[in-house]
Structure formats: C-alpha cells, structure tokens
Amino acid sequence: MSESKIGVLVMSYGTPESMDQVETYYTHIRRGRKPPQDLLMDLIARYEAIGGVFPLRVHTESQVAALQKELDRLRPGVYVCRHGMKHAHPFIEDGAAHLAEAGIREAVGIVLAPHYSAMSVGEYIKRAREAAEGHGIAMTFVTSYHLHPLFIEAHAERLKEALEKFPAEDRERVHVFFSAHSLPQRIVQLNDPYPDQLLETSRAVSEAAGVRNWSFAWQSAGRTNEPWLGPDILEALESLDRDSVRGVVVSPIGFVSDHLEVLYDLDIEAKAHAAGLGLRLERTASLNSDPKYIGTLADMILNAGLAAVREGEAAR
C-alpha cells in the first residue's frame, strides 16, 4: 500500500455482542473488577428490556463504513478507516495494529463523541497515541466537533421533527431538555471543557431550531460513591411547572447512536417517569449514519489529515 495513504482510527465506547458477554464487558468498564451481582443483573435486565439486542455495535460499524465511503468520494484512494473500541473487541489497540498491517504511517484519530473531556475522549486519545507510537504511526487527533455546522443542522432538524409530534397549539408549552452522559463532578474543579461544550451545542441547536424553552440535564450517571454532574433528567422532569408545560422533548446531544443509554434510560425509564408526572415525553431521533453526521466526521478528518501530512513532510 502506498505510504501516501492516511489512516483513520475511528474510536467508540464498545458494547457486548451477546448476553453472555455482558459480565466481561462490565468488568472491563470497571478496570478489571467484577461487578457486584445486583449491578450485573440490573444491567442484564436493561438489555433485556430493549429486546436483548446490542445496537451500538451495529450502528458504529455502519458509521465507520459510511465514513469510509464518504472519504472515498471526497478523496479517492487516500484514506483507510479502521475501528477500535474502548471496552470491547476490536479494542483501540487492535485498530491501531490493523492500520499498521495496512502499511499506514500517518493517521488521524477521531472519537464518536462530539464533546471533549479528559475523562472520556482524552482517555481514547491516550490509548490510541500509545498504540500508534508502538507501530511507528504518526497520529494526529480530532478532539471535538461539537459546533460543526452540519452537526448542529442535523440536530436542529431532529428537534423540529420531534416538536411536530405535538399539536401546533401546544408546541410553545413543550419544554426541551438537551442531555448527555454525566461524569464525576470533580471535572468542574479541573476546568474540563465538557460541560461548557455541551451548553454551546445546546444553544446552537436551540437557536437553529427556533426553540426558546429549553434547559440542560444529565443522564446515565455511574453508580459510584462520588457525586456526578446533575441535575439528572429524572430530577429535572420533576422540577417542571406542570401547570404550564404540556410536554417534553429530550435531545440527547451527547450521544450519536441508538444504544442502551438512549433506548432504555430515555425511551423507557425517563418516558415512564414523565408519564407518572402527567407529561408526554418524546425523544429526538439519533444521528446514527445520518449523512450530515458522517459529513461532519469526514470534514474534520480531511482537515486534520492535511495537517498531519504537512507535519510529516516538515519532519522529513
């Protein structure tokens, strides 16, 4: 393979492939510590509640394939995409090895998470950089893309579609919650950009969709002894003035695919909680392989890839 080719390591969180892999997966998330039986059974029950399926892997593989196709359209024969996951096979290290096997010496790393945190995207980058260096690959990284115009446009379109599920006369009284996966509260003391980037996306999407009545809530916090960012979406629902609010739309802007935190935490748990409060809850459709999301990734990679080539040429 020509040395002029540029590799792309697409990184994602990972998911089991079957129910018998859930414990191994959960143990890996817990850094090698087996989960208590009650937590394991709760996770298994959540997967069973969404049909005993693991859609994240399917959607991620589709996103990687769509990205390869788009890069081939834009720059034929230049980019080689490989996939690596944080908590499941193929791991990030496997993805780097597959790029090396393809003869790649320069690559771009990108995470299927739009917002940067040292505790999330930062950990992906650390592992990818170490793996790439071990194979003699010079790798540059896309750290975030939370305000890319195509990304904002895709979310705004979905928000408008979700609002249209309510009668026209009720839409001014529908409250929009933007949400993302919570992280330990200590990131605030570390001046981590994650919360601010999420608010920036929320503002941009709400402005593009013409929405004024919105706020931000966190979801899917880990079950640890330390405090996590809040308010949680369930608490936020309870805080609404139910005399003036007719319904709720949740836009999970921190996620890019249908998976457990969307299909269970929002579609089942949050929707049931809202119903118990007398509120109708709708969710915006996930991006999955939407062309505008794939276009966002491709644009970020093209720009990062050109920078990597220039840096490589300067080094030579």
Secondary structure, DSSP 4 states (H G I P E B T S, - for coil): --TT-EEEEEEE----SSGGGHHHHHHHHTTTPPPPHHHHHHHHHHHHHTTS--HHHHHHHHHHHHHHHHHHHHSTTTEEEEEEESSSSSBHHHHHHHHHHTT--EEEEEES-SS--TTTHHHHHHHHHHHHHHTT-EEEEE---TT-HHHHHHHHHHHHHHHTTS-GGGGGGEEEEEEEE--BGGGTTTT-SHHHHHHHHHHHHHHHHT--SEEEEEE----SSS-B-S-BHHHHHHTS-TTT--EEEEE-TT--S--HHHHTIIIIIIHHHHHHTT-EEEEPPP-TT-HHHHHHHHHHHHHHHHHHHHHHHHH-
